[in-house]
Structures are given as C-alpha cells and as structure tokens.
C-alpha cells in the first residue's frame, strides 16, 4: 500500500512539474509584455559596503576599511614587490531572477590624486566567498581568469568616473549560470614598473563618490 501511495505521489509531482513548465513556456511565448524598463541603483554606504584591497608586500594584512582603494604595481624600498588588487561586492538580492537585463554599469570614481604609469586594468568576476574584514593577499578569493573585462586607464589628475559595462556578468547571475561574489580589479600587467590608480571606496566620506552599480532591466513578474 505504501509503495503504491509513494509511486502515485511521485507520478503527480513529476507531471505537475511538467505542467508548470509548459504553462510558463506558453506564457512567455504568448506575447506577454514586459514591464517598462526599471533601474536598480546599488550604492553601498559605510555600513553596507564590502570592499578591500590586498597587498602582495603585506600578504597577511587586511585592508577592509579604507576610504581610498588603490591599484599599485611597484618596487617598494628598492626590493619589496608591491602589487595591490581591489575587491568590491554589490548585493543583488533586490534583483529578481525573472528579470531581463538590458544593461548594467559599474562606476568607479577617481579620488583626484595623480595616477601614473600604464594603468590599464582588468575587472574579473570573483568565484568564491570572501570577507572584507579578513581578506588579504594570501587568502584572496579565486577569480575567473578567462571571462574578464579590460579597462583603459585615464592617467589624469582630473579624471572622469569610470563607467564599466558589466552587463554579461549580471546576465550570468540572473540566468543562474554564475553566482555573485563581486569583482576583483587588477592591473593587466603586474610588472612592478611603477603604476597607480586611486578610487574612492564605499567608506568614502563623499557619498556621491562611492562605487556604484546601475542595472537597467525589465521583468515579467
């Protein structure tokens, strides 16, 4: 008797799933209209920000509460190799998995200090969890080294905000192809040649200069 009941339940569960899938497909194929485009702006404050730098020269030290985030590649004190990388996370909990992403842009604001060197850098997708209170060079999270973005450095005292197209990264998250652990920024060539870029962090006292993520999307639900 129990076997028959179990078999019957499995049958209904399996067919309910099929029916639900068919209904969703028919709904989407019926020409239903998407909502008007919406925009989700994520601009962390001091309490919610999650960013840090990691430094090769100080591999066990944590830098999770700085007002300025800097990319560096240089020789320090004549012999100490010093490469800095930046990690930034934006919480996407308010973004529905049923969304259709039109575009997404990641904004970084230079802090006005003189940048120097060949400062082209990569924006990589982080692929494992990390904590801004504990991360350092030795335990920095792994990143996607195949699918990354390359950004041209500006090298100017009066630099415009960096507007970085991260649409593909956000689409991957919405479609469940990837998980969201944030971005890692690093120079294209960490060659210790003497280069630096400076950006405001989520802890910056100038709120308008904190990192920002803008997502333009539509939704069926």
Protein Blocks (a to p, Z undefined) as FASTA:
>chain_A
ZZmmmmmmmmmmmmmmmmmmmmmmmmmmnopacdddddddddddfklgccddddfklmmb
ccfbbfbdcdddddeehlaccdddddddddfklpcfkbccfbdcdddddehiacedjfbd
cddddfbdcdfklgcfklgccddfkbccddddfkiabdcdddddfklmmmmmmnomacce
bjadddfblghnopadddddfkbfblklpccdddddddfZZ
